[in-house]
Amino acid sequence: MTSRRTFIKAGLLGGLVLGAGGVWYAASREQAPAGRLTRSARSMFQAITPVMLAGMLGEGSGRIERVVDGVERAVAGLSAAAQSELADLFGLLGFYPVRKLLTGIGDWRLATPADIEASLSGWRFHHYALLQGAYAAMHDLVLGAWYAQPESWEAIAYPGPPEVR
């Protein structure tokens, strides 16, 4: 049986560890101007885009970067509250201990497509709705950015937006 003194010590130690982790996160978190992606968020989207668009992206230089730029434009068009929530998500996924815990991935640039696919699939079908929502947000941003590009329209027989005269 645990004594009261041991319980109090464990609680204080746990609080200290959580506080130190919070300070570490705040000190190491990248800040980006409103509506812009941080370097770590861009790195994440550069890694997950080919996995989410497997079979659709095709060959061509700069396609991944254009999708990431489209994600950035999409984020810039969201409300301030949605931008803040996404900035929190991207900040957590840019913070090594949390990223490793939630995704199993240490560095996005070094992750294999199989690792990224397993991580995304785990989030997609996770029993926590919060992780399912995070997956859905990233999925919708990537696919929305891809299908906003004229080069993707031919594959789905979309003739493009009507001309206004």
C-alpha positions in Angstrom: 0.0 0.0 0.0 1.3 3.4 -0.9 1.8 5.9 1.9 0.4 9.4 1.7 3.9 10.8 1.7 4.8 8.7 -1.4 1.6 9.7 -3.1 2.3 13.4 -2.5 5.9 13.1 -3.7 4.8 11.3 -6.9 2.2 14.0 -7.5 4.7 16.8 -7.0 7.3 15.1 -9.3 4.7 14.5 -11.9 3.6 18.1 -11.8 7.2 19.2 -12.1 7.8 17.0 -15.1 4.7 18.3 -16.8 5.6 21.9 -16.1 9.1 21.3 -17.4 7.7 19.7 -20.6 5.4 22.7 -21.1 8.2 25.2 -20.7 10.3 23.1 -23.1 7.4 23.0 -25.7 6.8 26.7 -25.4 10.5 27.5 -25.8 11.1 25.2 -28.8 7.8 25.9 -30.7 8.2 27.6 -34.0 6.1 30.7 -34.6 4.9 31.5 -38.1 3.0 34.6 -39.2 -0.8 34.1 -39.3 -1.9 31.9 -42.2 1.6 30.6 -42.8 3.0 27.1 -42.2 6.1 26.7 -40.0 9.1 24.9 -41.4 8.2 21.8 -39.4 4.6 21.9 -40.7 5.9 22.2 -44.3 8.2 19.3 -43.7 5.3 17.2 -42.4 3.1 18.0 -45.4 6.0 17.3 -47.8 6.2 13.9 -46.2 2.5 13.0 -46.0 1.4 14.4 -49.4 2.9 11.6 -51.5 1.4 9.0 -49.1 -2.1 10.6 -49.2 -2.0 11.2 -52.9 -0.5 7.8 -53.7 -1.3 7.0 -57.4 -2.6 10.5 -58.1 0.4 12.7 -57.8 2.2 11.3 -60.9 5.5 12.4 -62.1 6.7 16.0 -62.3 8.9 18.3 -60.5 7.5 20.6 -57.9 4.1 18.9 -57.5 4.5 18.1 -53.8 5.7 21.7 -53.2 2.7 23.1 -55.1 0.4 21.0 -52.9 2.1 22.2 -49.7 1.7 25.8 -51.0 -1.9 25.0 -51.6 -2.3 23.8 -48.1 -0.8 27.0 -46.8 -3.2 29.0 -48.9 -6.1 26.9 -47.6 -5.0 27.5 -44.0 -4.7 31.2 -44.6 -8.4 31.3 -45.8 -9.7 29.7 -42.6 -11.1 31.6 -39.6 -8.7 32.7 -36.9 -10.1 30.1 -34.6 -9.5 27.3 -37.1 -6.0 28.6 -37.9 -5.2 28.6 -34.2 -6.4 25.0 -33.8 -4.4 23.9 -36.8 -1.3 25.8 -35.5 -1.7 23.9 -32.2 -1.9 20.5 -34.1 1.1 21.4 -36.3 3.0 22.6 -33.3 2.5 19.4 -31.4 3.4 17.3 -34.5 6.5 19.4 -34.8 7.6 18.8 -31.2 9.7 15.6 -31.2 8.4 13.9 -28.0 4.8 14.4 -28.9 5.3 13.5 -32.5 7.1 10.3 -31.5 4.4 9.4 -29.0 1.5 10.1 -31.4 2.9 8.9 -34.7 6.0 6.8 -33.9 7.9 9.0 -36.4 11.1 10.8 -35.2 11.8 13.0 -38.3 9.3 13.5 -41.1 12.1 13.8 -43.7 13.5 10.4 -42.7 10.2 8.5 -42.4 9.4 5.9 -45.0 6.1 6.0 -46.8 5.1 2.7 -45.0 5.8 4.4 -41.6 3.7 7.4 -42.6 0.9 5.3 -44.0 0.8 3.2 -40.8 0.7 6.3 -38.7 -2.0 8.0 -40.7 -4.1 4.8 -40.8 -3.7 4.5 -37.1 -5.1 8.0 -36.7 -7.9 7.5 -39.2 -9.3 4.5 -37.4 -8.3 5.5 -33.8 -10.8 5.1 -31.0 -10.2 8.7 -30.0 -12.3 11.1 -32.0 -9.7 13.8 -31.5 -7.1 11.9 -33.5 -9.7 11.0 -36.2 -10.4 14.7 -36.5 -6.7 15.5 -36.8 -6.4 13.0 -39.6 -9.5 14.3 -41.3 -8.2 17.9 -41.2 -4.8 16.9 -42.7 -6.5 14.7 -45.3 -9.0 17.4 -46.3 -6.2 20.0 -46.5 -4.0 17.8 -48.7 -6.8 16.6 -51.0 -8.3 20.1 -51.3 -4.9 21.6 -52.2 -4.4 18.9 -54.8 -7.8 19.2 -56.5 -7.6 23.0 -56.5 -4.7 22.6 -59.1 -5.6 22.5 -62.8 -3.2 19.6 -63.4 -5.3 17.3 -61.3 -8.6 18.0 -63.1 -7.9 15.8 -66.2 -7.8 12.7 -64.0 -11.3 13.3 -62.8 -12.7 14.7 -66.1 -13.3 18.2 -64.5 -13.4 20.8 -67.3 -12.5 23.6 -64.9 -14.6 26.4 -63.5 -17.0 28.1 -65.9 -15.9 31.3 -67.6 -17.6 34.4 -66.4 -18.4 36.8 -69.3 
